[in-house]
Amino acid sequence: MSVEAKLGPVGQIPLGEGRAFLVGDEPVAVFRPRSGGLYALRAICPHRGGPLADGLTDGEVVMCPLHHHQFALADGTCRTGADDVAAYRATEEDGELVVRLG
Amino acid sequence: MTQIAERPETEQTTPPRSRLVVVGNGMSGARALEEILARGGGDRFAITVFGDEPYGNYNRILLSEVLANAAGSVVDNEDADDEIYLNPLDWYADNGITLHAGVRIVRIDRHAKVVLGDDGSVTPYDTLVLATGSRSFFPPMEGMWASRTALTRGVFGFRSLDDATSMLAHVKDHRTAVVIGGGLLGLEAAAGLQAHGVAVHVVHPTEVLMNQQLEAEASKVLRSKLQDRGMHMHLGVKTSEILTENGSVSGVRFTDGSDLACDMVVVTAGIRPNIGLAMVSGLETQRAIVVDDKMRSVDDDDIYVVGECAQHRGEVYGVVGPLWEQAAVLADVVTGADPDAEYHGSRLATKLKVAGVDVAQMGVKTPERSSDEFVQFSETGRGVYQTVVIRDGTLIGATLVGDVSKVAALTQAFDSRSALPEERIQLLFDLGSADDSSAVADLPDDTQICNCNGVSKGDLIACVEHGAESVSACTAQTRAGKGCGSCKGLVKEVVEAALGGAGAEDPADSYYVPGIPLDKPTLMREIRARELKSVSAVFAALAPEGREHVGSKMGLTALLRMMWPDDVVDERDGRFINDRVHANIQRDGTFSVVPRMSGGVTSPEQLRRIADVAEKHEIPMVKLTGGQRIDLLGVPKEKLQEVWADLDMPSGWAYGKSFRTVKTCVGTDFCRFGLGDSTQLGIDLEERYKGVEGPAKMKLAVSGCPRNCAESMVKDVGLVAVEGGEWQIYVGGAAGATIRKGDILATVDSHEEAIRLTGRFLQYYREHANWLERTYDFVPRMGLEYLQAVIVDDTEGIAAELDARMQETVDRYSDPWAADQQERTPGQFHDALPLVPLPQVPVR
């Protein structure tokens, strides 16, 4: 089952930060690195439930604000020994943010 | 004289199992039996045990505890569960052992191979074990004995359960006890009696208490500790007579003619091995029964001897350690489990508590040869005395009184004769972050190194085995050292050892932040030269390939805000979430709100407002912080602006790597001890330096007198008022993950000077400390004298510049809560976890 959601203008995510959205029932954190691109991960850290959308990011990873576990933006792989997090596809279509699950 | 008694009937009907007879049912007899049974001796032997005390065997070491306990609890010998009994009576039956408790063996007929009991019994043996132990020595003295066998009423030995229980019965209505003999046993008896509220006097013939174990200095420390606990000492005197009245003890007389009134005397003047049985039976005895290396009597291959009645290579042992070793060898030989087993003597190590004072002793007490090394530490005020004796690089003796925390390591070094640290004092102390790499190497792999993130030594080693080539790579992968940070040194040691020694110099260690390969001074020079005023500009100009690095952003943001107070480019993505929303993130994604309450002083009006806000917003927990403020916990991000507006109070910066709070005591306003107005000085400091950002948080305190109620000595900067209108300024203190007493930077005579020097120190710290380096690491790294020279004496001529730059920061201050009532970025206060129930923080 695939869900696709149009989430409004890309500009609602400040450059270099992340914001959280609900896509169907799934909380999704979308990131907009300064180096370009859009990335979507499940918004909840698999370690202790931290809010990934509040994390610091660079072009490659987001760092959970609670215990600093790092997850690759591209595929959700954890770089610091916790479980991986689900990764989704985020794109920009006509200035609008689109996220696809599944 | 020899009676020919009938043999027990069982002997005639059972097949000829070999007959093992044990004489003596104390600790060594019981231990020997257990060791024999453990080697299958139960099948091989028909075992008979004689004990002249009418109990199952019991743990003599616990006698002093029996004494210290309430009277009566152990008197009942039916109470087989009590832990003083090593083996209850059932144990003998269960193991098919015939126990004759209360029967004394009076002679061994070695030719007939039988033992003769005082009840007329005759018991044959094939193998005999003598474990007759020892007894109290009663020095010849007038008044000691009531008859040939009975002590005067009120006089006790301290050796058997009977002794202990009759003493217990006696102390109930007696007030003053004299203990004759200040050895180990005597002091234990004294402590036990004291626990019953009896006034205790210890009489010892030399100045050295416990002279078997301790040399004079150690003994002196022990003595003063015992005296502190109310024990009376009479040293260097002898008792000449026990005074009696109506057949009971009424006092003692010393050899100098003086008397001491008492109603109880305990004689602990030493022990004597019980060797009468061996002597009348024709076995070689000197101080005790002489044995060979197989624990056999030198006269008779069928008679073994164990414990305090055995003399091996000239030594007679009176403590349990050697006894265990002897019993094992004896059992090996007797059962044939290892016919070649040999006992070669024991190295003695004793660890005990005497009246609440820890004492440990092993090997020799003092150096014996001129080439022996002797390390000695004495802190008599605290009652601590420690020595080690080293010969040819090997530990041959150690004495610890008052603090025995190092006894495990010392015992190991003593037993294994292992290599010792070059700095011998490390045997007694952990010297700060000393590179004790041998200790790290000895840790088992499952030892947890990082207690915050649960990283074991094995995890770090696995990291290296999977290709990590530096400390920073290992910490990045495991997060070891990324919690409170107090384990960083240990992590470094483990990784460096795994990498193959100290060769692995990690240049990343010197970087201010890991993503930019420059140390702080170079980085600051580059930033200034290129006028880099945003985090993204720094990455673009100075990072490898201009690449951003997530773990470097916070540090760069803090550095740029310090360097360019006027015109830093505010990139919110360079900030940690706390600094984006001016609140501290909690485990459930909510935030805590701490308004400024300068100097910890508040008012009814302020408290009322806080209460109203807490009720209006249903704040789940309202709590006092350690920094004398009020914390509103569990505020959702989207409610922060509203809560700030309703509070109408400024931010307390309880979330930042910044100046946090100034804790104060009530100072001169109300305190009758106050020497300086600590409350006002604390308020002034906080009002001036509020929110100043730096490499790490800065917590301050001001105390109005040296009683130090505001805990100033363990703060990043702490001020203490002293007599004469002066303030001591402590820097580099800590009482968190690390505990460190601050160093006195200066003593000044005015509030103004105190405020100025505090600011100058903080500015110097901001400019020179590494990212996340607290003052407790910074001050020792720079060196106190250097800091005093630069900050107080201005030897580098930079004081005015430091003051000016701090003033600039102070002038540019704006309250972030007021400033961010307007959103700074889209969705700044949007919930980051929409509509999903999260792990809730339980609310009280």
Interface residues (C-beta under 8 A of the other chain):
Chain A: G11 Q12 I13 P14 L15 G16 E17 G18 R19 A20 F21 L22 P27 A29 P33 R34 S35 A43 I44 R48 G49 G50 P51 L52 A53 D54 G55 L56 T57 D58 G59 E60 V61 V62 M63 P65 L66 H67 H68 H69 Q70 R79 T80 G81
Chain B: N453 A476 Q477 T478 R479 K482 S536 R547 E548 H549 V550 G551 K553 M554 E571 R572 D573 G574 F576 I577 N578 R580 I585 R587 D588 G589 T825 P826 G827 H830 D831 A832 L833 P834 L835 V836 L838 P839
